[in-house]
Amino acid sequence: MENVILTIHLILALLLIGVVLLQRSEGGGLGMGGGGGGAISARGAANALTKLTWIFAAGFIVTSLTLTILAARDVGGSVTEQIGGSLVPQAPAVPAASDLTLPAPAGDAPLAPPRPEAATPAAPATPAPAPATPAAPATPAPAAPAPATPAPAPSN
């Protein structure tokens, strides 16, 4: 039964797509272009296609609802009931007080970093002496030797 309705549903979907594409729009339809001669006028064909579209759309909706009802009967419950859950959300468990304590320090590491005022020692009352500038070397550096040959003159 379900397969028959599904087949009818798919055929209706294809027919609905085809009828909608054949309808004349503002810019012209796929199958309705050309002159106005013939037994059916352009306005009469538009009315027939509009009625056919409504019939196919109503059949499509009816088969959609029928397939939904049939699928709901087969399941027999909601998705959350199938996986074992409940529809009412549970409140999260409050962790125990022992879970909120800090871990024990490893080795000789402190529990917390030292406070800034405890980490810096007090400034000395007397300023430290300025470093002495080094004395100049006793012997001067040797002068660079003069070149042995003069540079050649540029030629024009």
Stockholm file with secondary structure:
# STOCKHOLM 1.0

chainA/1-156         MENVILTIHLILALLLIGVVLLQRSEGGGLGMGGGGGGAISARGAANALTKLTWIFAAGFIVTSLTLTILAARDVGGSVTEQIGGSLVPQAPAVPAASDLTLPAPAGDAPLAPPRPEAATPAAPATPAPAPATPAAPATPAPAAPAPATPAPAPSN
#=GR chainA/1-156 SS CHHHHHHHHHHHHHHHHHHHHHSCCTTCCSSCCSCSCSSSCHHHHHHHHHHHHHHHHHHHHHHHHHHHHHHHHHHCSCHHHHTTCCSSCCCCCCCCGGGGSCCCCCTTCCSSCCCHHHHSCCCCSSCCCCCCCCCCCSSCCCCCCCCSSCCCCCCC
#=GC SS_cons         CHHHHHHHHHHHHHHHHHHHHHSCCTTCCSSCCSCSCSSSCHHHHHHHHHHHHHHHHHHHHHHHHHHHHHHHHHHCSCHHHHTTCCSSCCCCCCCCGGGGSCCCCCTTCCSSCCCHHHHSCCCCSSCCCCCCCCCCCSSCCCCCCCCSSCCCCCCC
//
